[in-house]
Amino acid sequence: MTVSSRREDMASPRETINLRASAEQKALIDRAASHLGKTRTEFMLDSARKAAENALLDQRLFLLDDSQYAKFVACLEAPVEPNEALIKLLATPSPWER
């Protein structure tokens, strides 16, 4: 978050978010917030914002012109060249197969 967007957040109307947590969860959050020099609210909002951004990162839109799109499709359709790392990965049993 940039300084200007943080100022905008502070200037915009605030809304209440209610949460229920166990005493242990609250104590852990308070310790972490204190360690970072933040209030509980600052810590929780920063953490929730980061988690929300990460959840949305896979929802990306990118725009390509016709030439770029053709190159992109060609890369997707090109056969994978076997290499040492790929061979090792494919030979490794999955954790549930061990």
C-alpha positions in Angstrom: 0.0 0.0 0.0 1.4 3.4 -0.9 1.5 6.4 1.4 -1.2 8.2 -0.7 -3.6 5.2 -0.7 -3.0 4.8 3.1 -4.0 8.5 3.5 -7.1 7.9 1.4 -8.0 4.9 3.6 -7.6 7.0 6.7 -9.8 9.8 5.2 -12.5 7.6 3.9 -15.5 6.6 6.1 -14.6 3.7 8.4 -16.7 0.6 8.7 -16.8 -1.9 11.6 -15.7 -5.5 11.2 -16.6 -7.8 14.1 -14.7 -11.0 14.8 -14.8 -13.6 17.4 -11.5 -15.2 18.5 -10.4 -17.5 21.2 -8.3 -16.0 24.0 -5.3 -17.8 22.6 -5.8 -16.4 19.1 -6.3 -12.9 20.5 -3.1 -13.2 22.6 -1.1 -14.4 19.6 -2.4 -11.6 17.4 -1.7 -9.0 20.2 1.9 -10.4 20.6 2.6 -10.2 16.9 1.1 -6.7 16.6 3.2 -5.5 19.5 6.3 -7.1 18.0 5.7 -5.1 14.8 4.8 -1.9 16.7 1.3 -1.9 15.4 -2.1 -1.8 17.0 -4.3 -5.0 16.9 -6.5 -3.3 14.3 -3.5 -2.2 12.1 -2.0 -5.7 12.3 -5.3 -7.5 11.5 -6.2 -5.2 8.7 -2.7 -5.4 7.1 -2.8 -9.2 7.5 -6.3 -9.5 6.0 -5.5 -7.1 3.2 -2.3 -9.2 2.3 -4.3 -12.4 2.4 -7.0 -10.9 0.2 -4.5 -9.7 -2.3 -2.8 -13.1 -2.4 -6.2 -14.8 -2.9 -6.8 -12.6 -5.9 -3.4 -12.8 -7.5 -4.5 -15.8 -9.6 -7.3 -13.8 -11.0 -5.2 -11.8 -13.3 -6.2 -10.2 -16.6 -3.5 -9.5 -19.1 -4.0 -8.0 -22.6 -2.0 -9.0 -25.6 -2.0 -7.7 -29.2 -2.4 -10.3 -31.9 1.3 -10.9 -32.3 1.9 -11.3 -28.6 -1.1 -13.7 -28.3 0.2 -15.9 -31.1 3.6 -16.1 -29.3 1.8 -16.9 -26.0 -0.3 -19.7 -27.6 2.8 -21.1 -29.3 4.6 -21.3 -26.0 1.6 -23.1 -24.4 1.3 -25.6 -27.2 5.0 -26.3 -27.6 6.1 -29.7 -26.2 8.0 -29.6 -23.0 11.7 -30.5 -23.5 12.6 -33.2 -21.0 15.4 -32.0 -18.6 17.0 -33.5 -15.5 14.7 -31.6 -13.1 11.6 -32.6 -14.9 12.6 -36.3 -15.1 13.4 -36.3 -11.4 10.1 -34.6 -10.6 8.1 -37.1 -12.6 10.0 -40.0 -11.0 9.3 -38.8 -7.5 6.3 -40.5 -5.8 3.6 -38.2 -4.6 3.4 -37.8 -0.8 0.2 -39.9 -0.7 2.0 -42.7 -2.6 4.8 -43.0 -0.2 
